[in-house]
Amino acid sequence: MERRRQAGGEHHMTFNETQINFDESIEQLEQQIEDIAEQLDELDDDNPAVPGLQSRRSRLATQRKGAIWARDRAHESDDFPEWDEDVDGVTLSGVRAGTFAGIEQESAERGGEGTDLLLIADGTVEAPYVCDNDDMTAAAVGQLHPYYRDWASSRIDELMDPEGNVIGSSDSPKET
């Protein structure tokens, strides 16, 4: 039985609620890593695009490891008691602008720490680490594997993208 966030007194302003299957996400990430590897094979080492592509490939590989950890090891690890169930995915959602501004404000008050942590806590609808209390969820997220946090925050960013870009279609909006 997956835990679902209870919208108690405060209503969470989320959208694009999506169940994300770890296997499918790992497959997509592997495809993106492969595509970048093919692009790199076609470029000379001194091409200015190479460092950005290598960095992107490295980020995607980290996220892939995070999804594999969540799928295969999280529930078995004594190091992460917050994740106590074997699940094949989690439900994430985008976070509305007002909520995101609140996250950035709270993060600034903590000296810039924890933007991703709060984003993941707010953007996770169903997962083993979701608690009835938002502060407890944020604390639990802080205890999860950093690679998983990378994976989750990237999926939430995708859900927040107004153009519906899947990760990898563009690192930044095209300059016009």
Phi, psi and omega in degrees: 000111179287147178275137179244137179299134176269120175276083184285244182295321182256141181265127180279129181270087179238167180205171180055038180301125187221131174278121182249117180276131182299315181303313182295319180295318179298317179299315179298316180296318179298321178296317180295320179297317179297317179300318180293319178301319178295319178298317181296323179299329183275349184257149172287151182303330183270006177295132183297343180281342187300309182301319179297318179294319179297319179296317179297317179299319179296317178298316180295322179295321177296315180297321178300315178298323179296319179291322178295318178301313182297320183286316192257328192237337187306312186288343181264348189274126175292340181287343184230069183296342180294335182254088190251013180229147175274109180236154180263005177180179178225161176254121181240164177212162172287161180244130183293159186307316181298317178295317181297319178298320177297321178297313181296321178297311181297321179296318179298321179294337178265016180076032176085359181276142164091012178302309180298318181301312180290324177298315180294318180299316180286327185271356178266121180267312179225125176188161181301334184270001180284131179246167176293332184259125183300322179295323178293321178297314179299319178296319179295317179301321179298339180268351183284163181301134181302328179293324177294318179300321175301312181298310184296316182293327177292321178294320179294319176303317179300318181292337180272345185295117183296337179270358179069026180293132171280148181308136176103342180290330177192136178284333181210160178301142180293138176288138178236000000 
